[in-house]
Amino acid sequence: MKFARYLPLVVLVTAGIPAIVNADDKQAMLDDALSAAPPTLRDKVTVMDWDNNVLQKGSSTYTCFPTPPQLEGTAPMCMDGPWMAWAQAWMKKEPVETKAIGISYMLAGDGGASNIDPYAEGKTADNQWVVEGPHLMIITPDKTLLDSLPTDPNNGGPYVMWKGTPYEHIMVPVGPRK
């Protein structure tokens, strides 16, 4: 999960502080945001821009966001209700109580994050930085379920990111890493 890079997004969406976005970029932002979602959800998700405007109103519980403008590369994300609550808690550095299974999509991949430090902003010798390809992220109310999965992002399958923190979650790679 790459939330350190999404802090401006979460702040804008949850605090209602508008950002400056070129109107010509709205279609590009919509296309970018939708690249995070599976094809079966793309016409059903809500997509928000950086001015907190709805670019697409959806009928599902998912909200998709384009890559934050300060990032290089691609890192759009689609979150359901439990993930939106999780992201708000992460942004405020508050504990989070997950009340339902949550699934988030980042099918366009991302630019990287620490696998052990939820607030790392860049690669260091000891923070296990991972640049993930297309993936899903899962949160669960029952944290004991996470004990059955490895924490090694190089194990070739699902792994737990940020183990032992309030923000631990399951990463499920579904495509090659960049």
GIRA-V222795 format. One record per pair of residues at least 12 apart in sequence whose ideal C-beta (glycine too) atoms are under 10 Angstrom apart, sorted by the first residue. I is the first residue (numbers start at 1). J is the second residue. D is the distance in Angstrom with one decimal. If there is no record, write none. Layout:
I/J/D ; I/J/D
This chain:
1/77/9.0 ; 1/83/9.4 ; 1/86/9.3 ; 1/87/9.4 ; 1/90/8.8 ; 1/104/7.7 ; 1/106/8.2 ; 1/110/8.6 ; 1/113/6.4 ; 1/114/9.9 ; 1/115/9.3 ; 1/118/7.9 ; 1/130/9.9 ; 1/132/8.8 ; 1/135/8.9 ; 1/137/5.3 ; 1/139/9.5 ; 1/161/5.4 ; 1/162/7.0 ; 1/167/7.5 ; 1/168/9.5 ; 1/169/5.9 ; 1/170/9.7 ; 1/171/6.9 ; 2/68/9.7 ; 2/71/9.1 ; 2/75/6.0 ; 2/77/8.0 ; 2/106/7.5 ; 2/109/9.6 ; 2/110/4.5 ; 2/111/6.9 ; 2/112/6.9 ; 2/113/4.1 ; 2/114/9.4 ; 2/130/9.1 ; 2/131/9.3 ; 2/132/7.7 ; 2/135/9.9 ; 2/137/9.5 ; 2/161/9.5 ; 3/77/9.1 ; 3/86/8.9 ; 3/87/6.6 ; 3/90/5.3 ; 3/91/7.8 ; 3/113/7.4 ; 3/118/6.6 ; 3/119/8.4 ; 3/137/9.9 ; 3/162/9.1 ; 3/167/7.4 ; 3/169/9.9 ; 4/90/9.2 ; 4/112/9.7 ; 4/113/6.1 ; 4/114/7.7 ; 4/117/8.4 ; 4/118/7.1 ; 4/119/5.6 ; 4/120/6.0 ; 4/121/5.4 ; 4/122/8.8 ; 5/67/9.0 ; 5/68/6.3 ; 5/70/8.2 ; 5/71/5.7 ; 5/73/10.0 ; 5/75/6.3 ; 5/77/9.9 ; 5/110/7.5 ; 5/111/6.6 ; 5/112/8.2 ; 5/113/6.9 ; 5/121/7.9 ; 5/122/9.9 ; 6/65/7.6 ; 6/67/9.5 ; 6/68/6.2 ; 6/71/9.0 ; 6/75/7.8 ; 6/77/6.8 ; 6/79/9.7 ; 6/87/7.2 ; 6/90/8.8 ; 6/91/8.5 ; 6/110/9.4 ; 6/113/9.6 ; 7/68/8.4 ; 7/70/9.7 ; 7/87/9.6 ; 7/90/8.7 ; 7/91/6.3 ; 7/119/8.9 ; 7/121/9.2 ; 8/50/8.6 ; 8/68/5.5 ; 8/69/8.1 ; 8/70/6.5 ; 8/71/9.4 ; 8/91/9.9 ; 9/48/8.8 ; 9/50/8.0 ; 9/65/5.3 ; 9/66/8.6 ; 9/67/9.1 ; 9/68/5.1 ; 9/69/9.3 ; 9/70/9.7 ; 9/71/9.8 ; 9/75/9.7 ; 9/76/9.9 ; 9/77/8.0 ; 9/87/8.5 ; 9/91/9.3 ; 10/65/9.0 ; 10/68/9.6 ; 10/79/9.8 ; 10/84/9.0 ; 10/87/5.0 ; 10/88/6.8 ; 10/90/7.4 ; 10/91/4.3 ; 10/92/9.2 ; 11/88/9.9 ; 11/91/6.4 ; 11/92/9.9 ; 12/48/8.6 ; 12/49/9.5 ; 12/50/6.2 ; 12/51/8.5 ; 12/52/6.4 ; 12/65/9.1 ; 12/68/9.2 ; 13/48/6.1 ; 13/50/9.3 ; 13/52/6.6 ; 13/63/7.9 ; 13/65/7.2 ; 13/79/9.8 ; 13/84/8.2 ; 13/87/8.4 ; 13/88/8.8 ; 13/91/9.5 ; 14/52/9.8 ; 14/84/8.4 ; 14/87/7.8 ; 14/88/5.2 ; 14/91/6.7 ; 14/92/8.8 ; 15/52/9.3 ; 15/88/9.8 ; 15/91/9.0 ; 16/52/6.1 ; 17/51/9.9 ; 17/52/8.1 ; 18/49/9.8 ; 18/50/7.8 ; 18/51/4.9 ; 18/52/6.0 ; 18/53/8.8 ; 19/49/8.4 ; 19/50/3.8 ; 19/51/6.2 ; 19/52/8.1 ; 19/68/9.6 ; 19/69/7.7 ; 20/50/7.5 ; 20/51/7.8 ; 20/69/9.2 ; 21/49/5.7 ; 21/50/4.3 ; 21/51/5.4 ; 21/52/10.0 ; 21/53/8.5 ; 21/66/9.4 ; 21/69/7.7 ; 22/50/9.7 ; 22/69/9.7 ; 23/49/9.7 ; 23/51/9.4 ; 25/49/8.4 ; 25/50/8.9 ; 25/66/8.8 ; 25/69/8.7 ; 26/47/9.8 ; 26/49/6.2 ; 26/50/9.7 ; 26/51/9.3 ; 26/53/8.2 ; 26/55/6.1 ; 26/66/9.6 ; 27/55/8.4 ; 28/66/7.9 ; 28/67/9.9 ; 29/47/7.8 ; 29/48/9.1 ; 29/49/5.4 ; 29/50/7.5 ; 29/53/10.0 ; 29/55/6.5 ; 29/64/10.0 ; 29/65/8.7 ; 29/66/4.0 ; 29/67/8.4 ; 29/69/8.9 ; 29/76/8.9 ; 30/47/5.6 ; 30/49/7.9 ; 30/55/4.6 ; 30/56/6.2 ; 30/64/8.9 ; 30/66/7.6 ; 31/47/9.6 ; 31/55/9.8 ; 31/66/8.4 ; 31/76/9.3 ; 32/47/9.4 ; 32/64/9.1 ; 32/65/9.0 ; 32/66/4.2 ; 32/67/5.5 ; 32/74/6.9 ; 32/75/9.1 ; 32/76/5.1 ; 32/108/7.6 ; 33/45/8.1 ; 33/46/9.7 ; 33/47/4.6 ; 33/48/7.9 ; 33/49/8.4 ; 33/55/7.3 ; 33/56/8.3 ; 33/63/9.2 ; 33/64/4.1 ; 33/65/5.7 ; 33/66/4.3 ; 33/67/8.2 ; 33/76/4.9 ; 33/77/8.1 ; 33/78/7.5 ; 33/108/9.3 ; 34/47/6.6 ; 34/55/9.3 ; 34/56/7.8 ; 34/64/6.3 ; 34/66/8.9 ; 34/76/7.7 ; 34/78/8.4 ; 34/107/9.7 ; 34/108/9.3 ; 35/64/9.0 ; 35/66/8.9 ; 35/67/9.1 ; 35/74/7.2 ; 35/76/5.7 ; 35/78/9.6 ; 35/105/9.8 ; 35/106/9.6 ; 35/107/6.7 ; 35/108/4.2 ; 35/109/9.5 ; 35/134/9.6 ; 36/62/9.5 ; 36/64/5.7 ; 36/65/8.0 ; 36/66/8.6 ; 36/67/9.0 ; 36/74/8.9 ; 36/75/8.5 ; 36/76/3.9 ; 36/77/5.3 ; 36/78/4.7 ; 36/79/9.3 ; 36/104/8.7 ; 36/105/5.3 ; 36/106/5.5 ; 36/107/5.4 ; 36/108/5.4 ; 36/109/9.2 ; 36/110/9.4 ; 36/134/9.0 ; 37/58/9.6 ; 37/60/9.2 ; 37/62/6.8 ; 37/64/5.6 ; 37/76/8.4 ; 37/77/9.3 ; 37/78/4.5 ; 37/105/5.4 ; 37/106/9.6 ; 37/107/6.7 ; 37/108/9.3 ; 38/62/9.8 ; 38/78/8.6 ; 38/105/6.4 ; 38/107/6.4 ; 38/134/9.9 ; 38/136/9.1 ; 38/174/9.5 ; 39/107/9.2 ; 40/60/9.9 ; 41/58/8.2 ; 41/60/6.0 ; 41/61/10.0 ; 41/62/6.0 ; 41/64/8.6 ; 41/78/7.2 ; 41/105/7.7 ; 41/107/9.9 ; 42/56/8.9 ; 42/58/9.2 ; 42/62/9.8 ; 42/64/8.6 ; 42/78/9.2 ; 43/56/8.2 ; 43/58/7.8 ; 43/59/8.8 ; 43/60/9.4 ; 44/56/9.4 ; 44/58/5.0 ; 44/59/5.2 ; 44/60/4.1 ; 44/61/9.3 ; 44/62/7.3 ; 45/57/9.4 ; 45/58/4.3 ; 45/59/8.7 ; 45/60/5.6 ; 45/61/8.9 ; 45/62/4.3 ; 45/63/6.8 ; 45/64/4.8 ; 45/78/5.9 ; 45/79/9.7 ; 45/80/9.7 ; 45/105/9.2 ; 46/58/4.0 ; 46/59/8.7 ; 46/60/7.8 ; 46/61/9.0 ; 46/62/7.0 ; 46/63/4.8 ; 46/64/7.1 ; 46/65/10.0 ; 46/78/9.5 ; 47/62/9.4 ; 47/63/7.5 ; 47/64/4.8 ; 47/65/7.5 ; 47/66/7.8 ; 47/76/9.4 ; 47/78/8.8 ; 48/63/6.2 ; 48/64/7.6 ; 48/65/5.9 ; 48/66/8.6 ; 49/65/8.6 ; 49/66/7.3 ; 50/65/8.8 ; 50/66/7.8 ; 50/68/8.4 ; 50/69/6.6 ; 58/78/9.9 ; 60/78/9.3 ; 60/80/8.1 ; 61/79/9.2 ; 61/80/4.9 ; 61/81/5.1 ; 61/82/9.0 ; 61/83/9.7 ; 61/84/9.0 ; 61/102/9.7 ; 61/103/9.8 ; 62/78/4.9 ; 62/79/6.7 ; 62/80/5.4 ; 62/81/8.7 ; 62/83/8.9 ; 62/84/9.4 ; 62/103/8.8 ; 62/104/8.6 ; 62/105/7.7 ; 63/77/9.2 ; 63/78/7.0 ; 63/79/5.9 ; 63/80/8.1 ; 63/81/8.7 ; 63/83/8.9 ; 63/84/6.4 ; 64/76/6.6 ; 64/77/6.9 ; 64/78/4.0 ; 64/79/7.8 ; 64/104/9.9 ; 64/105/8.1 ; 65/77/5.5 ; 65/78/7.7 ; 65/79/7.9 ; 65/87/9.9 ; 66/108/10.0 ; 67/108/8.1 ; 67/110/8.7 ; 67/111/8.6 ; 68/111/9.9 ; 71/110/8.7 ; 71/111/5.9 ; 72/111/6.8 ; 73/108/9.4 ; 73/109/8.4 ; 73/110/7.9 ; 73/111/4.6 ; 73/112/9.0 ; 73/131/9.1 ; 73/178/8.2 ; 74/106/9.5 ; 74/108/4.8 ; 74/109/6.6 ; 74/110/7.5 ; 74/111/7.6 ; 74/178/9.1 ; 75/106/7.1 ; 75/108/7.3 ; 75/109/7.4 ; 75/110/4.1 ; 75/111/5.3 ; 75/112/8.9 ; 75/113/9.5 ; 75/132/9.7 ; 76/105/8.9 ; 76/106/7.1 ; 76/107/8.5 ; 76/108/5.4 ; 76/109/9.4 ; 76/110/8.7 ; 77/104/6.3 ; 77/105/7.2 ; 77/106/5.3 ; 77/107/9.5 ; 77/108/8.9 ; 77/110/8.0 ; 77/137/8.8 ; 78/103/9.1 ; 78/104/6.5 ; 78/105/4.4 ; 78/106/7.7 ; 78/107/8.1 ; 78/136/9.9 ; 79/102/7.6 ; 79/103/8.6 ; 79/104/4.7 ; 79/105/8.1 ; 79/106/9.6 ; 79/137/8.7 ; 80/100/8.7 ; 80/101/9.0 ; 80/102/5.4 ; 80/103/5.8 ; 80/104/6.8 ; 80/105/9.1 ; 80/139/9.5 ; 81/99/9.5 ; 81/100/7.7 ; 81/102/7.3 ; 82/96/9.3 ; 82/98/5.8 ; 82/99/6.9 ; 82/100/5.1 ; 82/101/7.0 ; 82/102/2.9 ; 82/103/8.2 ; 82/104/8.9 ; 82/138/9.7 ; 82/139/6.0 ; 82/140/9.2 ; 82/141/8.8 ; 83/98/9.2 ; 83/102/4.5 ; 83/103/7.4 ; 83/104/4.4 ; 83/105/9.5 ; 83/137/7.4 ; 83/138/9.3 ; 83/139/6.6 ; 83/169/8.8 ; 84/102/8.5 ; 84/104/9.2 ; 85/97/8.6 ; 85/98/7.8 ; 85/99/8.0 ; 85/100/9.4 ; 85/102/8.1 ; 85/139/9.4 ; 86/98/6.5 ; 86/102/6.4 ; 86/104/8.5 ; 86/137/9.4 ; 86/139/5.7 ; 86/166/9.2 ; 86/167/7.1 ; 86/169/7.8 ; 87/102/10.0 ; 87/104/8.7 ; 87/167/9.3 ; 89/166/7.2 ; 89/167/7.8 ; 90/118/6.5 ; 90/119/8.8 ; 90/162/9.4 ; 90/165/9.4 ; 90/166/8.1 ; 90/167/5.3 ; 93/118/8.8 ; 93/119/7.8 ; 93/166/8.9 ; 93/167/9.5 ; 94/166/7.9 ; 95/166/4.9 ; 95/167/9.5 ; 96/139/8.3 ; 96/165/9.9 ; 96/166/5.4 ; 96/167/6.8 ; 96/168/10.0 ; 97/141/7.8 ; 97/166/9.0 ; 98/139/4.9 ; 98/140/6.4 ; 98/141/4.8 ; 98/142/8.9 ; 98/143/8.3 ; 98/166/9.6 ; 98/169/8.9 ; 99/139/10.0 ; 99/141/5.9 ; 100/139/8.7 ; 100/140/8.7 ; 100/141/6.6 ; 101/138/6.7 ; 101/139/7.0 ; 101/140/5.4 ; 101/141/7.3 ; 101/142/9.1 ; 101/145/9.7 ; 102/137/8.2 ; 102/138/6.9 ; 102/139/4.3 ; 102/140/7.9 ; 102/141/9.3 ; 102/169/8.3 ; 103/136/6.1 ; 103/137/7.2 ; 103/138/5.6 ; 103/139/8.2 ; 103/170/9.6 ; 103/172/9.2 ; 104/135/9.1 ; 104/136/6.9 ; 104/137/4.3 ; 104/138/7.9 ; 104/139/8.0 ; 104/169/8.3 ; 105/134/8.6 ; 105/135/8.2 ; 105/136/5.9 ; 105/137/7.9 ; 105/174/9.3 ; 106/132/7.4 ; 106/133/9.1 ; 106/134/7.0 ; 106/135/5.5 ; 106/136/7.6 ; 106/137/7.0 ; 106/171/9.4 ; 106/174/9.6 ; 107/133/9.2 ; 107/134/4.5 ; 107/135/7.6 ; 107/136/8.1 ; 107/174/7.2 ; 107/175/7.7 ; 108/133/9.0 ; 108/134/6.8 ; 108/135/9.9 ; 108/175/9.6 ; 109/131/7.8 ; 109/132/6.0 ; 109/133/4.5 ; 109/134/5.4 ; 109/135/7.2 ; 109/173/9.5 ; 109/174/9.9 ; 109/175/7.3 ; 109/176/8.9 ; 109/177/7.6 ; 109/178/5.7 ; 110/130/9.1 ; 110/131/7.2 ; 110/132/5.7 ; 110/133/8.5 ; 110/134/9.3 ; 110/135/8.0 ; 110/178/8.6 ; 111/131/6.4 ; 111/132/9.1 ; 111/178/8.3 ; 112/129/5.6 ; 112/130/6.3 ; 112/131/4.0 ; 112/132/7.5 ; 112/177/9.9 ; 112/178/8.8 ; 113/127/9.0 ; 113/128/9.5 ; 113/129/7.1 ; 113/130/6.5 ; 113/131/8.4 ; 113/132/7.9 ; 113/161/7.8 ; 113/162/9.1 ; 113/171/9.9 ; 114/126/9.3 ; 114/127/3.9 ; 114/128/6.1 ; 114/129/5.7 ; 114/130/7.7 ; 114/161/8.7 ; 114/162/8.2 ; 115/127/7.6 ; 115/128/4.1 ; 115/129/7.4 ; 115/130/5.1 ; 115/132/9.4 ; 115/151/7.2 ; 115/152/8.5 ; 115/153/5.1 ; 115/154/9.6 ; 115/159/7.7 ; 115/160/8.8 ; 115/161/5.4 ; 115/162/7.4 ; 115/163/8.6 ; 115/171/8.2 ; 116/128/5.1 ; 116/129/9.5 ; 116/130/9.9 ; 116/151/8.0 ; 116/153/9.9 ; 116/161/8.2 ; 116/162/6.8 ; 116/163/7.5 ; 116/164/8.5 ; 116/165/8.5 ; 117/129/9.5 ; 117/162/7.6 ; 117/165/8.4 ; 118/161/8.5 ; 118/162/4.9 ; 118/165/5.5 ; 118/166/8.4 ; 118/167/4.7 ; 118/168/8.8 ; 118/169/9.9 ; 119/162/9.7 ; 119/165/9.5 ; 119/167/9.3 ; 128/151/8.7 ; 128/152/8.8 ; 128/153/7.0 ; 128/154/9.4 ; 128/161/9.4 ; 129/153/9.4 ; 130/153/4.6 ; 130/154/8.3 ; 130/159/9.1 ; 130/161/8.0 ; 130/171/8.2 ; 130/173/9.7 ; 130/177/8.0 ; 131/153/9.9 ; 131/177/6.2 ; 131/178/5.5 ; 132/153/7.6 ; 132/161/9.2 ; 132/171/6.8 ; 132/172/10.0 ; 132/173/6.4 ; 132/174/9.9 ; 132/175/9.3 ; 132/177/6.2 ; 132/178/8.1 ; 133/173/6.3 ; 133/174/7.9 ; 133/175/4.6 ; 133/176/5.0 ; 133/177/4.4 ; 133/178/5.7 ; 134/172/9.7 ; 134/173/7.3 ; 134/174/5.0 ; 134/175/3.6 ; 134/176/8.1 ; 134/177/9.3 ; 134/178/9.6 ; 135/158/9.2 ; 135/161/9.9 ; 135/170/9.8 ; 135/171/5.7 ; 135/172/5.8 ; 135/173/4.9 ; 135/174/5.9 ; 135/175/7.6 ; 135/177/9.3 ; 136/158/8.9 ; 136/170/8.2 ; 136/171/7.8 ; 136/172/4.3 ; 136/173/8.5 ; 136/174/6.4 ; 137/161/7.8 ; 137/169/5.3 ; 137/170/6.7 ; 137/171/5.9 ; 137/172/7.3 ; 138/158/8.4 ; 138/160/9.9 ; 138/169/6.3 ; 138/170/4.2 ; 138/171/8.3 ; 138/172/6.6 ; 139/167/8.7 ; 139/168/8.3 ; 139/169/4.8 ; 139/170/7.6 ; 140/168/9.6 ; 140/169/8.2 ; 140/170/7.5 ; 143/160/9.8 ; 143/163/9.7 ; 143/164/9.8 ; 143/166/9.5 ; 143/168/6.9 ; 143/169/10.0 ; 145/160/9.7 ; 145/170/8.5 ; 146/159/9.9 ; 146/160/4.9 ; 146/161/9.9 ; 146/163/6.9 ; 146/164/9.6 ; 146/168/5.9 ; 146/169/8.1 ; 146/170/6.8 ; 147/160/8.5 ; 147/163/9.1 ; 148/160/9.3 ; 149/163/9.0 ; 149/170/6.3 ; 149/171/9.2 ; 149/172/9.8 ; 150/163/9.5 ; 151/163/4.8 ; 151/164/9.0 ; 151/168/9.1 ; 151/171/9.9 ; 153/171/6.9 ; 153/173/8.3 ; 153/177/9.2 ; 154/177/9.5 ; 155/173/9.9 ; 156/173/8.5 ; 157/171/9.7 ; 157/172/8.0 ; 157/173/7.3 ; 158/170/5.7 ; 158/171/6.4 ; 158/172/4.7 ; 158/173/7.4 ; 158/174/9.9 ; 159/171/5.4 ; 159/172/8.6 ; 159/173/8.3
